[in-house]
Amino acid sequence: MSIPFNATLSGTFSSDGVSKLITVPSDIVKFEVFNETQFGSAAAATPMIQASWIKDLPVAGAYLGAKTNGAATIAITQMITADGFTLIDPTSVAPGAAVATTAVTAANPAVASTASTTGLIAGSTVVRMINVAAMQQISGMDFTVGTIVANTSFQLKFLDASGFAAAGTTGFYRILPSLGPYYPKRRFITKISKAASAVITMSVVHQFTVGQLVRIYVPSAFGMTQMNGQQATITAISVANNTITVDIDSTAFTTFAFPTSAVAATGVTFAQVVPIGEAATSPYQNLLDDATVNQSAYQMSIGSSVVGGNADVIRWIAYRAVSQ
């Protein structure tokens, strides 16, 4: 007997209205979400009621069921091609094609202008900026994407470029499908505070935890050379700001700052945080564990068009094909 679909995983989450990542089987063939909060709603219109993904659907596509009137029924079912579902394959390492940008603002956060935002998902997509004219100090650096205006612009979420000498003009970005399987990864630094306990901001969402040991590298082009090579223990983290606080007093250090575009164009190494192990424990264990754990997993990105409204309870179901 053949069984076309077999539900293997399911769960719920409370939506905050932005994209969500769910770990799924590597041989997933179907994925569905249901908005349990909005079932039976008499509101004139609601966000997604139910949506589904089938293997080989275009990236960020979905079959979407919503309602546009006060009846407690789905009034419209459509196929969408943006802000839907995207399966993230951790074994895929080739960056996407280069997509042209026309400007990058010298603001906090910086915003890149482009005619195509296809495949970008706020909060989860990572892009690499390429050859950004007048803002070469970010060329080659990876950034988590923030707010997206479809086919107009996207934020470089954790980049404060307000102190840069000039805005960027023409350039490119490439989507990175995977940042490698090992946890935690090195992270590029965009800011370091001068404080009794230094606060370090990174360009891509980090996975560091309190108590981990890291080494901090700050090349001379970035100013705060006293921090270069320092080993530190993480004492606090901020998910919202993508920062770690470390046990280093940087009050008297020189100011951290990106080099000028002209200096960067000659070639620089980025400042970065590199994991070197977990905090010492008793009995003593392998202190490199945190730098060598393979946490590779397939994930389904649930985009803003199919994630429901703020505080909606979303039921998700992942399916795989089986036969018996």
N, C-alpha and C positions, 0 to 999 in steps of 0.2 A: 504494500500500500504506500502511496506517495502522500506526504504531507507538505504542502507548498510553503506554509509559514509556521513557525513555532516561536512563541514569545519566550524570550530568554531573560530579559531584564525589564524591570519597571520601577517607577518611583514617582515622587512628587517633589515640587519645590514651590516656594513663594516667589512670584516674579517681581522684579523691580523695574520692568519695562525695557531693560537692555539685554543684550545677548547673553546666553548662558551656555556653558560647556558641560556635556554629559559624557562620561566614559561608556563606550559601547563595544560589543564584540567585533573582532577583526573581520568576520564574515557576515556582517550585518547586511540585510537586503531590504529592510523596511523600517521606518521610524515614524511614530505618530505622537502627537501631543493633543491633549484635551483640556479645555479651560473649565474646570469644575466650578469655579466661582460664578461664571457667566451662564451656565446651563439654566434655562428657564427664566433668564433675565427679561424684564419688560422694558428695558432701556431702549431709547430710540435707535441707538447704534452701539455696538460693542467692539472691542478688539477681537482678535482671533477666538473662535469657538472650538474649532478643531483644525488640524493641519497634518499633512503627511508627506513623507519623502520615500521615494523608491530608488533603488540602486540605479545608477547611470542618469539620474535626473541632473540637469545642469547645475554647476556650482551656484549656491545661494538660491536655488529654486525651491518651490514647494507647491503642493495642492492645498489651497486655503479655503476654509469654510468660515464665513462671518455672517453677520446680520445687519441690516440697514434700517430696520423699523422696529416698532414696539412688540411685534409678535415674538413669541418664545420659540422661534424656529430659525434654522439657518436659511437666510434669504439668498445667499449668493455663494457659489463655489467657483473658484478660478485658479488658474496656474499663474504663479508669480515667478519672476526671474531675479529678484533682488531681495536681500535681507531675509531670505528663507533659511534652508538647512544647508550646511556644508560639512561633509565628512573630512576630518583631519587625519591624515595618514602619517604616523610618526616615522615611517620608513622612507618617505619622500623627502629628499634633501635638495632638489634642484629649485632655485628661486624661480618665480614666475617671470613672464616677459617684462621688459622695461616699458613703463607707462609714463608718458610725458607729464611734467608739471610745469606750470607757468609762473608760479610765485610761491615763496614761503615767507610768512610774516615774521617780523622781529617783535614778537609778542609773547605773552605767557597765558596759555600755551601757544606755541607756534602753530600756524595753520597753513597747510599746503593746498594750493589751487590746482585742479586738474579737470579735464573734460571726461574722465572715466574713473568711477569708484567701484567698478564691477569687482566683486569678490572680497571687498573690504567689509569687515564686521567690527563694529565699535567694541572696544574692550578686549578683543581677543586676537585680531589680525596683527601680525608684526610685519613691518615694511622696512626695506633698506633703502635709504636715500642715496641717489647716485648723481655725481657731478652737478651739484646745485650751484649755479653761477652766483657770485657775490656772497655765498654762504657755504663756502667749501669746508668749513669746520664741522659740518654735519654729514658731508659726503662719505659714504661707506658705513655710517652708523645706523643701527637698527632701532626702531621705535614701535611701541605699542600704539595702535590707532585709537584716537578718541572719537569725539562727535563727528559724524559724517553728514554732509549735505550732498545728496545724490548727484553724481556727475558734476559737482562743483568744487568741493573741498573736503579735507579731513584734517583733524587735529593730530599733531605729534604730541600725544597726551601728556608726557612728563618732561617736555622740553620748554624751559623758560629761556626764550631768545630775546627777551626785552632789553638785555644789555649788549646785544650784538651791534656792531657799527652800521650794518645795513641789512635790509631785507634780501632774501634770496630771489633770484629771477628764474630763468629756465633750468630745468633739470629732469630727473626721472625718479621713479620709485619702482621697486620690485617686491612682490609679496613673498615672504619666506614661509614655505609650507611646514617646516619643522626646524626647531632649534637644537636638535640632537636629543638622544634618549636619556641622557644622564642628569640626575638631580643632585644638587642644584647647579645651574649653569653659571658661567661668568656673566657679569652684567656691566655694560658701559655706564659710566658715571656722567650725569649732567649737572650736578651741583654738590658741593660740600660746604656745610655751614662752619662758621668760626664760633665754637661754643665749648663749654666744659666737657660736654659729651657730643662729639661731632655727629651731625645728621647727614647722611649720604642719600642723594636722590639718583635713581637709575632710569635708563631710557626705556627698558622693557620690564614688564611685570616680573618681579622676582619671586623666588620660592624659599628664600632664606627664613630661618626661624631663630627665635631668641636662644642664645647659648652657643650658637655656631661660631667657629673660628673662621676668619677670612683674612686674606692679605689684600692690601690696597695698593694699587699702582697708579701713580700720578706723574706722567712725564713732565719735563720742565716747561713744555709749551702751555701747560694748564695751570701754571703758577704756584700751586700749593705743594712745593717740592718736599716740604717737611713730612708730608703724609706718605711719600713714595716708599714702598717696601714695608710699611708698618703692618704688623700682625695685630688683629683686634678681635674682641669678642662682641657679638651682637647683644645689646642689652634691651632693645625695644624695636618694634617694627610698626609701620603705618601702611595698611593696605591701600587706603584712599589716596595717599600721597606717594606711594611706591618708594618708601624710604626705610633705611635701617639706621638705628642709633648705635654708636659703638663707644667703647671705653677708651677713647683718645681725646685728650684736651687739645683742641685746635685753636683756642682763643688767640694765641700769639702767632699763629701761622700766617703766612702771606695768603692773600685772597685767591680762591679757586676761580678760574675764568677760562672760557674757551679761547684758543688763539684766534687771531684775525683770519679772515678768508684767505688773504695773501700768504700768510705763514702756512696755513693748512694745505694750500695748493701745492706746496713743495714736498708735502708728505709728513704726517705726524702719526704717532701711536696714541690711541684713545686711552683716557683714564678708565680704570676698571676695578671691579671687585671680583676676587677669585676665591672660591671655597677651598679651604685646606683641611677641613675636618670638623668634627663636633667637639663641644666642650669636654674637657677631661671628666671621666666618670670613674666610679669605684664599684667593682673592680675594674681595672684599666682594660679598655677594649681597643679595637682598631680605630684610630682617630681619623682615618681617611674614609670611613664609611660614608659620611655625608657627601663626599666628593666623587663617589664611585657607584652609587645606587642607581640601577637602571629602572626608571619608572615609566618606560615607554608604554603608551596606550593609545588606542584609537579613540577619538572623541567626536561627538556630533555637536557642532555649533548651531544653536537655536537662535536665529537672527531676530532683529527687533520686530519684524512683521508677523512673526509666528510665536513670540514669547509671551503674549498676553499683556494686560495692563498692570499697573503698579498694584501689588498686594494680591493679585489673582493667584489662586492655587492651580498649578498646572500638573496634570498627570501625563507622564511620558511612558511609552512602551517601545522597546527595541526588539526586532525580530531577526531571526536568521533562518536560512533555508536548510531543511533536513529531509532525509528520506529514510523509510524503514519498510 
